[in-house]
Amino acid sequence: MADTTPLVDLVIEDDRWNAAALEELAQNAANATLRSLGLPTTGFEIALLACDDTRIAALNGQFRGKPLATNVLSWPSWDLAAEQDGGTPERPEQGDPNDAESLGDIAIAYETCAREAQEQGKAFGDHVTHLVVHSTLHLLGYDHIRDKDAALMEEIEIRILALLGVADPYADGAEMPH
């Protein structure tokens, strides 16, 4: 029998996320991200907090010294980043399907995501899918601080989103999420 343990452990603090089918979006986005990188979708776990702007502003202040609302935050369990700009991050060690290895935590804010989707003329679900793919890549050691790292991360995001039927989020010159 195949393991059906969900990759994403979802905690919903803001009930508006219930209508957004976040659990399905997040599972699909995280699974597609791991699969696209040749990683198994079992033996790993991601904790996802679905909150509001007030909560994410407090988290952003606490962890980044920026007490402002943002769309998404991520906290990798491990530093897997590549030393060389544009290099491939280290691969995470897979846990047992019954004792999954945590890749890290993600928090996503409803109001900011909804506002950004509307301002950018994107479907809310597509924007959220992009943010979960983006954050999952952060948990896997990808980043966009250095130029070649950013180019690599953007290329991978576009490829994964295409597999999920989501248009290129950077086609209109949009910047990477935080």
Backbone as CSV, one residue per row, in Angstrom:
resi,resn,N_x,N_y,N_z,CA_x,CA_y,CA_z,C_x,C_y,C_z
1,MET,0.842,-1.180,0.000,0.000,0.000,0.000,0.885,1.240,0.000
2,ALA,0.566,2.208,-0.852,1.350,3.439,-0.971,1.121,4.319,0.246
3,ASP,2.180,5.030,0.625,2.078,5.963,1.737,1.264,7.173,1.294
4,THR,0.286,7.550,2.088,-0.558,8.691,1.758,-0.389,9.817,2.774
5,THR,0.711,9.791,3.523,0.980,10.833,4.497,1.155,12.156,3.767
6,PRO,0.415,13.172,4.158,0.563,14.462,3.478,1.933,15.080,3.756
7,LEU,2.478,15.711,2.754,3.752,16.408,2.869,3.595,17.667,3.716
8,VAL,2.472,18.355,3.556,2.236,19.628,4.239,1.316,19.419,5.433
9,ASP,1.805,19.858,6.595,1.007,19.855,7.819,0.452,21.265,7.974
10,LEU,-0.823,21.433,7.684,-1.461,22.743,7.610,-2.134,23.120,8.921
11,VAL,-1.849,24.339,9.381,-2.531,24.921,10.535,-3.200,26.193,10.045
12,ILE,-4.531,26.236,10.126,-5.282,27.402,9.660,-5.691,28.251,10.855
13,GLU,-5.132,29.464,10.916,-5.500,30.428,11.962,-6.564,31.405,11.482
14,ASP,-6.641,31.622,10.178,-7.605,32.557,9.597,-8.581,31.748,8.739
15,ASP,-9.839,31.748,9.147,-10.850,30.914,8.490,-11.066,31.226,7.010
16,ARG,-10.663,32.400,6.554,-10.831,32.726,5.127,-10.046,31.759,4.245
17,TRP,-8.992,31.157,4.786,-8.210,30.190,4.016,-9.008,28.929,3.695
18,ASN,-10.014,28.614,4.513,-10.817,27.404,4.264,-11.503,27.445,2.907
19,ALA,-11.975,28.618,2.504,-12.664,28.752,1.221,-11.697,28.745,0.045
20,ALA,-10.416,28.871,0.314,-9.414,28.955,-0.751,-8.844,27.599,-1.152
21,ALA,-9.319,26.530,-0.544,-8.811,25.179,-0.826,-7.294,25.119,-0.638
22,LEU,-6.799,25.781,0.416,-5.363,25.879,0.642,-4.709,24.521,0.834
23,GLU,-5.358,23.619,1.515,-4.730,22.319,1.759,-4.373,21.626,0.446
24,GLU,-5.312,21.581,-0.475,-5.055,20.938,-1.770,-4.006,21.705,-2.570
25,LEU,-4.116,23.040,-2.611,-3.133,23.855,-3.328,-1.724,23.628,-2.779
26,ALA,-1.611,23.667,-1.456,-0.300,23.528,-0.818,0.292,22.138,-1.036
27,GLN,-0.520,21.110,-0.889,-0.025,19.735,-1.114,0.467,19.580,-2.553
28,ASN,-0.346,20.044,-3.500,0.028,19.916,-4.912,1.301,20.693,-5.224
29,ALA,1.405,21.920,-4.706,2.569,22.763,-4.978,3.835,22.173,-4.364
30,ALA,3.754,21.738,-3.123,4.935,21.175,-2.443,5.356,19.858,-3.093
31,ASN,4.396,18.992,-3.392,4.718,17.721,-4.055,5.355,17.953,-5.421
32,ALA,4.798,18.880,-6.196,5.350,19.167,-7.521,6.773,19.711,-7.414
33,THR,7.023,20.511,-6.392,8.361,21.073,-6.198,9.366,19.969,-5.913
34,LEU,9.042,19.092,-4.984,9.959,17.997,-4.667,10.170,17.087,-5.875
35,ARG,9.081,16.701,-6.536,9.188,15.821,-7.707,10.048,16.450,-8.804
36,SER,9.875,17.751,-9.035,10.614,18.415,-10.112,12.114,18.442,-9.837
37,LEU,12.486,18.348,-8.568,13.892,18.341,-8.181,14.425,16.920,-7.982
38,GLY,13.603,15.934,-8.315,14.020,14.546,-8.191,14.030,14.036,-6.765
39,LEU,13.265,14.682,-5.905,13.170,14.259,-4.507,11.886,13.477,-4.278
40,PRO,11.891,12.531,-3.357,10.658,11.800,-3.043,9.674,12.711,-2.310
41,THR,8.415,12.397,-2.425,7.391,13.199,-1.741,6.985,12.575,-0.413
42,THR,7.651,11.504,-0.033,7.430,10.906,1.278,8.718,11.030,2.078
43,GLY,8.578,10.996,3.391,9.750,11.106,4.246,10.138,12.537,4.552
44,PHE,9.342,13.490,4.076,9.557,14.908,4.361,8.258,15.512,4.865
45,GLU,8.393,16.608,5.610,7.218,17.320,6.118,7.497,18.817,6.109
46,ILE,6.465,19.583,5.806,6.508,21.043,5.845,5.344,21.495,6.721
47,ALA,5.623,22.365,7.679,4.563,22.963,8.491,4.158,24.278,7.836
48,LEU,2.880,24.438,7.561,2.361,25.647,6.912,1.327,26.307,7.802
49,LEU,1.592,27.548,8.184,0.668,28.350,8.978,-0.072,29.296,8.049
50,ALA,-1.383,29.156,7.979,-2.235,30.027,7.168,-2.834,31.071,8.105
51,CYS,-2.314,32.280,8.001,-2.678,33.304,8.976,-3.161,34.580,8.287
52,ASP,-3.215,35.649,9.057,-3.621,36.946,8.538,-2.434,37.912,8.583
53,ASP,-2.651,39.130,8.117,-1.578,40.122,8.061,-1.043,40.488,9.442
54,THR,-1.906,40.543,10.436,-1.466,40.899,11.781,-0.466,39.878,12.305
55,ARG,-0.778,38.627,12.137,0.098,37.553,12.627,1.417,37.519,11.860
56,ILE,1.359,37.657,10.537,2.607,37.582,9.772,3.479,38.809,10.022
57,ALA,2.857,39.970,10.291,3.639,41.166,10.632,4.401,40.938,11.940
58,ALA,3.747,40.292,12.901,4.416,39.988,14.174,5.575,39.015,13.953
59,LEU,5.364,37.990,13.122,6.427,37.031,12.817,7.570,37.702,12.056
60,ASN,7.216,38.563,11.103,8.217,39.269,10.323,9.047,40.194,11.230
61,GLY,8.406,40.825,12.187,9.118,41.659,13.143,10.027,40.843,14.045
62,GLN,9.509,39.732,14.521,10.264,38.880,15.435,11.491,38.257,14.768
63,PHE,11.338,37.772,13.556,12.411,37.014,12.920,13.259,37.796,11.920
64,ARG,12.695,38.884,11.366,13.452,39.630,10.361,13.638,41.098,10.733
65,GLY,13.092,41.513,11.885,13.214,42.900,12.294,12.419,43.865,11.431
66,LYS,11.419,43.344,10.712,10.571,44.153,9.828,9.112,43.926,10.230
67,PRO,8.594,44.706,11.173,7.239,44.453,11.682,6.128,44.894,10.723
68,LEU,6.215,44.427,9.502,5.232,44.741,8.464,4.670,43.448,7.897
69,ALA,3.445,43.545,7.393,2.844,42.379,6.742,3.595,42.082,5.452
70,THR,3.698,40.815,5.147,4.307,40.338,3.901,3.472,39.155,3.421
71,ASN,3.710,38.688,2.212,2.893,37.604,1.686,3.230,36.260,2.322
72,VAL,4.540,35.960,2.430,4.944,34.641,2.902,6.313,34.735,3.580
73,LEU,6.509,33.895,4.566,7.794,33.759,5.247,8.147,32.281,5.292
74,SER,9.432,31.993,5.310,9.842,30.592,5.422,11.050,30.472,6.341
75,TRP,11.093,29.347,7.049,12.160,29.034,7.978,12.662,27.620,7.684
76,PRO,13.746,27.509,6.925,14.283,26.181,6.627,14.812,25.495,7.889
77,SER,14.654,24.197,7.954,15.215,23.421,9.069,16.721,23.296,8.945
78,TRP,17.220,23.298,7.719,18.635,23.088,7.456,19.143,24.145,6.499
79,ASP,20.413,24.471,6.590,21.046,25.363,5.622,21.588,24.498,4.497
80,LEU,20.854,24.434,3.416,21.226,23.608,2.273,21.775,24.446,1.123
81,ALA,21.890,25.749,1.326,22.275,26.673,0.257,23.619,26.295,-0.369
82,ALA,23.697,26.538,-1.664,24.949,26.318,-2.391,25.938,27.419,-2.035
83,GLU,27.192,27.062,-1.942,28.216,28.064,-1.650,28.437,28.981,-2.840
84,GLN,28.401,28.427,-4.039,28.658,29.195,-5.258,27.356,29.795,-5.792
85,ASP,27.391,31.060,-6.190,26.238,31.742,-6.772,25.770,30.974,-8.011
86,GLY,24.523,30.551,-7.990,23.952,29.791,-9.099,24.150,28.290,-8.979
87,GLY,24.756,27.852,-7.879,24.975,26.427,-7.663,23.727,25.731,-7.144
88,THR,23.730,24.426,-7.234,22.609,23.625,-6.748,22.760,23.387,-5.249
89,PRO,21.724,23.659,-4.466,21.800,23.400,-3.028,22.007,21.913,-2.731
90,GLU,22.456,21.641,-1.513,22.580,20.262,-1.052,21.186,19.632,-1.004
91,ARG,21.139,18.333,-1.125,19.858,17.624,-1.030,19.567,17.328,0.440
92,PRO,18.328,17.479,0.855,17.987,17.155,2.246,18.006,15.653,2.474
93,GLU,18.268,15.265,3.691,18.211,13.849,4.040,16.763,13.466,4.287
94,GLN,16.336,12.428,3.622,14.961,11.956,3.720,14.757,11.200,5.026
95,GLY,13.636,11.492,5.671,13.252,10.732,6.845,12.488,9.492,6.441
96,ASP,12.059,8.767,7.423,11.227,7.581,7.209,9.796,8.067,6.932
97,PRO,9.053,7.384,6.064,7.672,7.817,5.826,6.838,7.933,7.109
98,ASN,7.175,7.132,8.129,6.438,7.206,9.390,7.084,8.154,10.391
99,ASP,8.247,8.698,10.039,8.953,9.662,10.882,9.625,10.659,9.937
100,ALA,8.813,11.501,9.334,9.270,12.404,8.288,10.281,13.422,8.809
101,GLU,11.197,13.806,7.945,12.180,14.844,8.229,11.549,16.204,7.911
102,SER,11.601,17.114,8.860,11.041,18.447,8.636,11.938,19.236,7.702
103,LEU,11.349,19.780,6.639,12.084,20.690,5.763,12.048,22.104,6.323
104,GLY,11.036,22.391,7.149,10.933,23.710,7.754,9.496,24.180,7.840
105,ASP,9.365,25.462,8.105,8.053,26.082,8.332,7.823,27.211,7.338
106,ILE,6.555,27.393,7.000,6.109,28.477,6.122,4.910,29.147,6.794
107,ALA,4.833,30.468,6.689,3.637,31.209,7.100,3.181,32.024,5.895
108,ILE,1.878,32.058,5.669,1.322,32.777,4.522,0.134,33.612,5.005
109,ALA,0.069,34.864,4.541,-0.929,35.824,5.029,-2.038,36.049,4.008
110,TYR,-3.263,35.891,4.452,-4.410,35.968,3.561,-4.568,37.330,2.883
111,GLU,-4.622,38.403,3.671,-4.922,39.717,3.083,-3.877,40.141,2.058
112,THR,-2.606,39.952,2.381,-1.552,40.356,1.450,-1.623,39.532,0.172
113,CYS,-1.838,38.233,0.300,-1.954,37.376,-0.892,-3.142,37.788,-1.758
114,ALA,-4.272,38.059,-1.121,-5.477,38.456,-1.865,-5.254,39.796,-2.567
115,ARG,-4.648,40.749,-1.869,-4.394,42.070,-2.452,-3.422,41.962,-3.629
116,GLU,-2.338,41.212,-3.456,-1.356,41.056,-4.532,-1.974,40.386,-5.754
117,ALA,-2.750,39.354,-5.535,-3.387,38.656,-6.660,-4.277,39.624,-7.435
118,GLN,-5.060,40.419,-6.716,-5.946,41.383,-7.370,-5.142,42.450,-8.116
119,GLU,-4.122,42.997,-7.474,-3.301,44.035,-8.104,-2.576,43.524,-9.344
120,GLN,-2.174,42.266,-9.326,-1.427,41.680,-10.434,-2.327,41.005,-11.463
121,GLY,-3.645,41.016,-11.229,-4.583,40.405,-12.156,-4.434,38.903,-12.260
122,LYS,-4.076,38.271,-11.145,-3.876,36.824,-11.127,-4.975,36.152,-10.310
123,ALA,-5.276,34.925,-10.655,-6.207,34.146,-9.843,-5.575,33.923,-8.469
124,PHE,-6.374,34.041,-7.433,-5.873,33.885,-6.069,-5.168,32.544,-5.893
125,GLY,-5.782,31.473,-6.367,-5.193,30.140,-6.237,-3.856,30.019,-6.947
126,ASP,-3.726,30.658,-8.105,-2.451,30.626,-8.838,-1.366,31.368,-8.057
127,HIS,-1.724,32.509,-7.489,-0.749,33.288,-6.722,-0.298,32.515,-5.480
128,VAL,-1.245,31.913,-4.786,-0.908,31.129,-3.598,-0.052,29.923,-3.971
129,THR,-0.381,29.265,-5.061,0.417,28.134,-5.533,1.856,28.585,-5.777
130,HIS,2.017,29.726,-6.438,3.360,30.259,-6.682,4.094,30.509,-5.360
131,LEU,3.425,31.099,-4.387,4.083,31.405,-3.119,4.480,30.138,-2.364
132,VAL,3.683,29.085,-2.458,4.037,27.827,-1.793,5.221,27.174,-2.514
133,VAL,5.235,27.187,-3.843,6.383,26.661,-4.586,7.630,27.457,-4.203
134,HIS,7.526,28.772,-4.214,8.643,29.659,-3.885,9.182,29.350,-2.481
135,SER,8.292,29.245,-1.521,8.700,28.991,-0.138,9.285,27.592,0.035
136,THR,8.724,26.623,-0.645,9.267,25.266,-0.580,10.691,25.248,-1.127
137,LEU,10.928,25.990,-2.192,12.292,26.092,-2.720,13.227,26.727,-1.690
138,HIS,12.742,27.735,-0.964,13.563,28.319,0.116,13.922,27.247,1.145
139,LEU,12.950,26.409,1.504,13.219,25.354,2.484,14.254,24.363,1.972
140,LEU,14.350,24.265,0.656,15.289,23.330,0.026,16.628,23.989,-0.323
141,GLY,16.857,25.196,0.189,18.159,25.835,0.023,18.282,26.822,-1.115
142,TYR,17.216,27.057,-1.856,17.253,28.027,-2.950,16.983,29.421,-2.390
143,ASP,17.585,30.431,-3.014,17.383,31.806,-2.567,17.535,32.744,-3.758
144,HIS,17.286,34.021,-3.523,17.350,34.992,-4.614,18.096,36.252,-4.208
145,ILE,19.019,36.114,-3.279,19.823,37.264,-2.862,20.908,37.538,-3.904
146,ARG,21.625,36.504,-4.326,22.663,36.650,-5.350,22.024,36.467,-6.729
147,ASP,22.561,37.145,-7.730,21.957,37.182,-9.067,21.772,35.815,-9.715
148,LYS,22.802,34.985,-9.727,22.696,33.675,-10.383,21.767,32.748,-9.604
149,ASP,21.755,32.877,-8.272,20.811,32.107,-7.461,19.378,32.501,-7.812
150,ALA,19.153,33.811,-7.947,17.815,34.304,-8.281,17.368,33.799,-9.646
151,ALA,18.262,33.827,-10.616,17.928,33.346,-11.959,17.587,31.859,-11.928
152,LEU,18.360,31.082,-11.186,18.093,29.645,-11.067,16.747,29.399,-10.398
153,MET,16.495,30.099,-9.305,15.245,29.901,-8.574,14.045,30.279,-9.435
154,GLU,14.145,31.396,-10.144,13.053,31.835,-11.013,12.786,30.809,-12.116
155,GLU,13.846,30.295,-12.728,13.702,29.293,-13.789,12.995,28.040,-13.263
156,ILE,13.378,27.587,-12.083,12.762,26.396,-11.493,11.300,26.662,-11.162
157,GLU,11.005,27.823,-10.585,9.612,28.173,-10.267,8.746,28.153,-11.517
158,ILE,9.207,28.785,-12.575,8.432,28.862,-13.821,8.144,27.460,-14.351
159,ARG,9.150,26.593,-14.309,8.987,25.212,-14.794,7.963,24.444,-13.954
160,ILE,8.064,24.554,-12.626,7.132,23.845,-11.746,5.720,24.369,-11.938
161,LEU,5.575,25.679,-11.991,4.247,26.272,-12.146,3.619,25.878,-13.477
162,ALA,4.417,25.778,-14.538,3.887,25.338,-15.835,3.320,23.926,-15.724
163,LEU,4.021,23.058,-14.970,3.520,21.695,-14.765,2.181,21.692,-14.025
164,LEU,1.974,22.716,-13.209,0.734,22.837,-12.435,-0.331,23.657,-13.167
165,GLY,-0.028,24.089,-14.387,-0.984,24.864,-15.167,-1.075,26.325,-14.749
166,VAL,-0.018,26.843,-14.115,0.003,28.233,-13.665,0.953,29.011,-14.574
167,ALA,0.479,30.148,-15.065,1.270,30.980,-15.975,2.525,31.517,-15.289
168,ASP,3.501,31.872,-16.092,4.758,32.453,-15.619,4.458,33.715,-14.809
169,PRO,4.738,33.699,-13.496,4.412,34.854,-12.662,5.333,36.048,-12.903
170,TYR,6.421,35.847,-13.639,7.377,36.922,-13.890,7.243,37.494,-15.295
171,ALA,6.301,36.995,-16.075,6.152,37.428,-17.471,5.874,38.926,-17.592
172,ASP,5.223,39.492,-16.595,4.895,40.922,-16.661,5.904,41.785,-15.914
173,GLY,7.066,41.201,-15.616,8.107,41.962,-14.931,7.959,41.997,-13.422
174,ALA,7.067,41.159,-12.876,6.869,41.121,-11.423,8.146,40.655,-10.733
175,GLU,8.354,41.131,-9.510,9.509,40.754,-8.720,9.239,39.466,-7.964
176,MET,10.307,38.834,-7.511,10.193,37.623,-6.701,9.519,37.945,-5.380
177,PRO,8.760,36.982,-4.852,8.207,37.167,-3.506,9.337,37.272,-2.487
178,HIS,9.004,37.695,-1.305,10.016,37.883,-0.246,10.430,36.570,0.247
